[in-house]
């Protein structure tokens, strides 16, 4: 499963479902991005029936995750079956490899993007969620990320989180309402008319899915992605001004 815009995405989900029902065993996808996870969850809600399903990425707050379809009797040992390996990279704390350097090194091995989950980096330490096949290739072939020497082990558990390495810029503003066009305009710093045009052209997403209704109401915690402006979280709704405008706080990923 590579791209949710692929017309084969739903048929591949259906094939996973058939195999799970037929063989009686747990079935796993490759790593899905956030939009694919959202679309797969909608599909599973309608079609999974008595089968169970879940999304797993190793990290507690993973964005890229694997879909698991399984029978209820498999739930107790599902974690042992998950085809996710945690690779831990250690390097000198003064060295600063970035996400692009890690991903580039992995892809240079000929690995597909859907074999690699999230990569989280802190001072002197990085962890990556990868498939079992990708883990073998990476550990056998990589000793440097760019020009930086690294040591790799697959024996450490996931201990980093995206949240502790993610940086935000906080934006406080007021809006006439929580309609998508109003909040999009405020977040992107554009007119409401331009915001409406972006939304109609499917250039705005709420919680990783496109929304084309200008009047769609956002709620606290929603993730708003605006093409050309970035990603925002509606992190606070803080009352109404004397003129009836709503105070909101947006966190922008940086």
Buried (B, 14 or more C-beta within 10 A) or exposed (E): BBBBEEEEBBEBBEEBBEBBBEEEEBBBBBBBBBBBBBBBBEBBEEEBEEBBBBBBBBBEEBBBBBBBBBBEEBEEEBEEBBBBBBBBBBBEEEBEBEBEBBBEBBEEEEBBBBBBBBBBBEEEBBBBBBBEEBBEBBBEEBEEBBEBEBEBEBEEEBEBBBEEEEEBEEBEBBBBBBBBBBBBBBBBEBEBEBBBEBBEEEBBBBBBBEBEEBEBEBEEEBBBBBEEBBBBBBBBBEEEEEEEBBBBBBBBEE
